[in-house]
Amino acid sequence: MFTVGEFSRIAQVSKRLLRYYDEIGLLKPIRVDRFTGYRYYSAEQMTLLNRILALKDLGLSLEQIQQILKDNVSTDELQGMLLLKKAEIELQLKEEQQRIRRIESRLQAIRDREANRPINVVLKQVPAQPVLSVRTLVASFEAGLGIFDQIMLALPKKGNYGLRFCMCHSDNIVEHDMDLEMGHLIEAKSHAPVPLYEDLQLRFRELPAAPTMATYVVKGPLENIHSGYTEIGIWAELNGYRFAGVPREIALQNPQEADGSDLITEIQFPVEYER
């Protein structure tokens, strides 16, 4: 047996925590000396303590932990709870990393404006472009990226498919139920439908020609995309242009890095001269 101090050391928890768990009946010492009041613990109690600490780290309250211990939840069930918590934490980390990248990108945009750096918008004449695409409402942009993964799996690797593109047909920017069109630019004059999943299909169509397209190249992850739209907006106002259609995002280079830092995207926005 171990004194509370010794058990505290081998368990790597404080004596205060052990006393509290004793008070609420969560982890009672194996023996209490009736003359001195000293509490003693057994090495076998480490399993119970590890179970309690694991449940605590999963975010459960002490009341919930007591009930789970009472119900004698198995180790396999605990492992399942851990996997769910792991997925939740990984999603939170991903969202926080995206938030940080967005903040950094917007700060850089502020610095660029303060430094009066030139706006590198290029005007192009874009002919009608055949594409193989799918248009659907997606719950989130992450869901849209999942459709891109499905497209990659559905198309033969040796097919003559060009750059990936995305268009948001929603009237305004929304976080949910976005009307997205995604697919590939192609050279063919026709193409049979390609099934994806459920009732979604890639279908052949032709993007209309744009006599005047304001374009801007953005380097870096998708969190940087907003900077390109900002630059085009400032340029359009300064030069007397107005928007005349749905913008297109063309992936000139698909990302290989996990954070998408090597992505290169060209934003194409149809414009008309109004002065």
C-alpha positions as CSV (number, residue, x, y, z in Angstrom):
1,M,0.0,0.0,0.0
2,F,1.0,3.6,-0.5
3,T,0.5,6.7,1.6
4,V,-1.5,9.5,0.0
5,G,1.8,11.3,-0.8
6,E,3.3,8.3,-2.4
7,F,0.2,7.5,-4.4
8,S,0.0,11.1,-5.5
9,R,3.5,10.9,-6.9
10,I,3.1,7.6,-8.8
11,A,-0.3,8.7,-10.1
12,Q,1.0,12.2,-11.0
13,V,-2.0,14.0,-9.4
14,S,-2.1,16.3,-6.4
15,K,-2.9,15.1,-2.9
16,R,-5.6,17.8,-2.9
17,L,-7.4,16.1,-5.8
18,L,-7.2,12.7,-4.1
19,R,-8.7,14.2,-1.0
20,Y,-11.5,15.7,-3.0
21,Y,-12.2,12.5,-4.8
22,D,-12.3,10.8,-1.4
23,E,-14.8,13.4,-0.1
24,I,-17.3,12.9,-2.9
25,G,-16.9,9.2,-3.0
26,L,-15.3,9.0,-6.4
27,L,-12.1,7.3,-5.3
28,K,-11.9,6.2,-1.7
29,P,-8.6,5.0,-0.2
30,I,-8.3,1.3,0.3
31,R,-7.7,1.8,4.0
32,V,-7.8,4.6,6.6
33,D,-5.9,4.1,9.8
34,R,-8.5,4.5,12.6
35,F,-5.9,5.9,15.0
36,T,-3.9,8.4,12.8
37,G,-6.5,9.0,10.0
38,Y,-3.8,8.3,7.5
39,R,-5.2,7.2,4.1
40,Y,-3.6,4.4,2.1
41,Y,-4.0,3.5,-1.6
42,S,-3.3,0.4,-3.6
43,A,-1.5,0.2,-7.0
44,E,-4.6,-1.6,-8.2
45,Q,-6.5,1.6,-7.8
46,M,-4.5,3.2,-10.6
47,T,-6.8,1.6,-13.1
48,L,-9.9,3.3,-11.6
49,L,-8.0,6.6,-11.3
50,N,-6.9,6.5,-14.9
51,R,-10.5,5.8,-15.9
52,I,-11.7,8.8,-13.9
53,L,-9.0,11.1,-15.3
54,A,-9.6,9.9,-18.9
55,L,-13.4,10.7,-18.5
56,K,-12.5,14.1,-17.0
57,D,-10.3,14.9,-19.9
58,L,-13.1,13.9,-22.2
59,G,-15.0,16.9,-20.8
60,L,-17.4,15.0,-18.6
61,S,-18.7,16.4,-15.3
62,L,-17.9,14.5,-12.0
63,E,-21.6,13.6,-11.7
64,Q,-21.5,12.1,-15.2
65,I,-18.3,10.2,-14.3
66,Q,-19.8,8.8,-11.2
67,Q,-22.8,7.5,-13.3
68,I,-20.5,6.0,-15.9
69,L,-18.5,4.2,-13.2
70,K,-21.7,3.0,-11.7
71,D,-22.8,1.7,-15.1
72,N,-19.4,-0.1,-15.4
73,V,-18.7,1.3,-19.0
74,S,-16.2,-1.0,-20.8
75,T,-12.8,0.0,-21.9
76,D,-13.9,-0.4,-25.5
77,E,-16.7,2.1,-24.9
78,L,-14.3,4.5,-23.4
79,Q,-12.1,4.1,-26.5
80,G,-15.1,5.0,-28.7
81,M,-15.7,8.1,-26.6
82,L,-12.1,9.0,-26.9
83,L,-12.2,8.7,-30.7
84,L,-15.2,11.0,-30.9
85,K,-13.5,13.5,-28.6
86,K,-10.3,13.3,-30.7
87,A,-12.3,14.0,-33.9
88,E,-14.0,17.0,-32.1
89,I,-10.7,18.4,-30.9
90,E,-9.0,18.0,-34.4
91,L,-11.9,19.8,-36.0
92,Q,-11.6,22.6,-33.4
93,L,-7.9,22.9,-34.1
94,K,-8.4,23.0,-37.8
95,E,-11.0,25.7,-37.4
96,E,-8.7,27.8,-35.1
97,Q,-5.8,27.4,-37.6
98,Q,-8.1,28.6,-40.4
99,R,-9.1,31.5,-38.2
100,I,-5.5,32.5,-37.5
101,R,-4.7,32.3,-41.2
102,R,-7.7,34.6,-42.0
103,I,-6.6,37.1,-39.4
104,E,-3.0,37.1,-40.8
105,S,-4.3,37.5,-44.3
106,R,-6.6,40.5,-43.4
107,L,-3.7,42.1,-41.5
108,Q,-1.5,41.8,-44.6
109,A,-4.3,43.4,-46.7
110,I,-4.4,46.3,-44.3
111,R,-0.6,46.7,-44.5
112,D,-0.7,46.6,-48.3
113,R,-3.3,49.4,-48.4
114,E,-1.3,51.4,-45.9
115,A,1.8,51.0,-48.0
116,N,-0.1,52.0,-51.2
117,R,1.2,48.9,-53.0
118,P,0.1,48.7,-56.6
119,I,-3.0,46.6,-57.4
120,N,-2.0,43.8,-59.8
121,V,-5.3,43.4,-61.5
122,V,-5.1,42.2,-65.1
123,L,-7.8,42.6,-67.7
124,K,-8.4,39.6,-69.9
125,Q,-10.8,38.6,-72.7
126,V,-12.0,35.1,-71.9
127,P,-13.7,33.0,-74.6
128,A,-16.5,30.6,-73.9
129,Q,-15.1,27.7,-71.9
130,P,-16.4,24.1,-71.9
131,V,-16.4,22.5,-68.5
132,L,-17.4,19.4,-66.7
133,S,-19.1,20.5,-63.5
134,V,-21.7,19.9,-60.8
135,R,-23.9,22.5,-59.2
136,T,-25.5,22.0,-55.9
137,L,-26.3,23.5,-52.5
138,V,-23.7,22.7,-49.9
139,A,-24.1,23.0,-46.1
140,S,-20.6,24.5,-45.8
141,F,-17.5,25.2,-47.8
142,E,-15.9,22.2,-46.1
143,A,-18.7,20.1,-47.7
144,G,-17.8,21.7,-51.0
145,L,-14.2,20.6,-50.7
146,G,-15.5,17.1,-50.0
147,I,-17.3,17.2,-53.4
148,F,-14.0,18.1,-55.0
149,D,-12.5,14.9,-53.4
150,Q,-15.4,12.9,-54.9
151,I,-14.7,14.5,-58.4
152,M,-11.1,13.5,-58.2
153,L,-12.1,9.9,-57.4
154,A,-14.7,9.8,-60.1
155,L,-12.6,11.0,-63.0
156,P,-10.1,8.7,-64.7
157,K,-6.5,9.8,-63.9
158,K,-5.5,9.7,-67.6
159,G,-8.4,11.8,-68.8
160,N,-7.9,15.1,-70.6
161,Y,-9.2,17.3,-67.7
162,G,-7.8,20.7,-67.2
163,L,-7.7,23.1,-64.2
164,R,-10.2,22.9,-61.4
165,F,-12.6,25.7,-60.9
166,C,-15.3,26.9,-58.5
167,M,-18.2,29.4,-58.8
168,C,-20.5,30.6,-56.1
169,H,-23.9,31.4,-57.6
170,S,-25.4,32.7,-54.3
171,D,-26.4,36.3,-54.5
172,N,-24.4,37.1,-51.4
173,I,-21.7,35.3,-49.3
174,V,-23.3,32.9,-46.9
175,E,-21.8,30.3,-44.6
176,H,-24.5,27.7,-45.1
177,D,-26.5,26.4,-48.1
178,M,-24.1,27.9,-50.6
179,D,-25.0,27.5,-54.3
180,L,-21.7,26.2,-55.6
181,E,-20.6,24.9,-59.0
182,M,-17.4,22.9,-59.1
183,G,-15.5,21.0,-61.7
184,H,-12.8,21.1,-64.4
185,L,-12.2,23.1,-67.4
186,I,-11.9,20.8,-70.4
187,E,-11.1,20.9,-74.1
188,A,-13.7,18.5,-75.4
189,K,-16.8,19.7,-77.2
190,S,-19.0,17.2,-75.3
191,H,-18.8,14.7,-72.5
192,A,-21.1,12.1,-71.0
193,P,-22.4,12.7,-67.4
194,V,-20.2,11.3,-64.7
195,P,-22.0,10.1,-61.5
196,L,-20.6,11.1,-58.2
197,Y,-22.7,10.0,-55.2
198,E,-26.4,10.1,-54.4
199,D,-28.0,12.0,-57.3
200,L,-25.1,14.3,-58.1
201,Q,-23.5,14.1,-61.5
202,L,-20.8,16.0,-63.4
203,R,-22.3,17.4,-66.5
204,F,-20.9,19.1,-69.6
205,R,-21.7,22.8,-70.1
206,E,-20.1,25.9,-71.5
207,L,-19.2,28.9,-69.4
208,P,-20.2,32.0,-71.3
209,A,-17.5,34.2,-72.9
210,A,-16.5,37.3,-71.0
211,P,-15.3,40.3,-73.1
212,T,-13.7,41.9,-70.1
213,M,-12.6,39.9,-67.1
214,A,-10.7,41.5,-64.2
215,T,-8.3,38.9,-62.8
216,Y,-6.1,38.6,-59.8
217,V,-3.8,35.8,-58.7
218,V,-3.8,34.8,-55.0
219,K,-1.0,32.7,-53.6
220,G,-1.7,30.7,-50.4
221,P,-4.5,28.9,-48.7
222,L,-8.2,29.5,-49.3
223,E,-8.3,31.8,-46.3
224,N,-6.4,34.3,-48.5
225,I,-9.0,34.4,-51.2
226,H,-10.8,37.4,-49.8
227,S,-7.7,39.5,-50.5
228,G,-8.1,39.0,-54.2
229,Y,-11.7,40.0,-54.2
230,T,-10.8,43.1,-52.2
231,E,-8.1,44.1,-54.7
232,I,-10.5,43.7,-57.6
233,G,-13.1,45.7,-55.8
234,I,-10.7,48.6,-55.1
235,W,-9.4,48.5,-58.7
236,A,-12.9,48.5,-60.2
237,E,-13.9,51.5,-58.2
238,L,-10.8,53.4,-59.0
239,N,-11.0,52.7,-62.7
240,G,-14.7,53.1,-63.4
241,Y,-15.8,49.4,-63.8
242,R,-18.8,47.6,-62.4
243,F,-19.3,43.9,-61.9
244,A,-21.1,42.1,-64.7
245,G,-21.5,38.4,-63.7
246,V,-20.6,35.6,-61.4
247,P,-16.8,35.4,-60.5
248,R,-14.8,32.3,-61.1
249,E,-12.0,30.8,-59.1
250,I,-9.5,28.8,-61.1
251,A,-6.9,26.7,-59.3
252,L,-3.7,27.3,-61.3
253,Q,-1.8,25.1,-58.9
254,N,-3.4,22.5,-56.6
255,P,-2.1,22.4,-53.1
256,Q,0.3,19.7,-52.0
257,E,1.0,21.1,-48.5
258,A,-1.5,20.2,-45.7
259,D,-2.2,23.9,-44.9
260,G,-2.7,24.8,-48.6
261,S,0.1,27.3,-48.5
262,D,1.2,26.4,-52.0
263,L,-2.2,26.8,-53.6
264,I,-2.3,29.4,-56.5
265,T,-5.8,30.7,-57.5
266,E,-6.8,33.1,-60.2
267,I,-10.0,35.0,-59.5
268,Q,-11.8,36.0,-62.6
269,F,-14.5,38.6,-62.3
270,P,-16.6,39.8,-65.3
271,V,-16.7,43.6,-65.4
272,E,-18.1,46.4,-67.6
273,Y,-16.7,49.9,-68.1
274,E,-19.4,52.3,-66.8
275,R,-17.8,55.8,-67.4
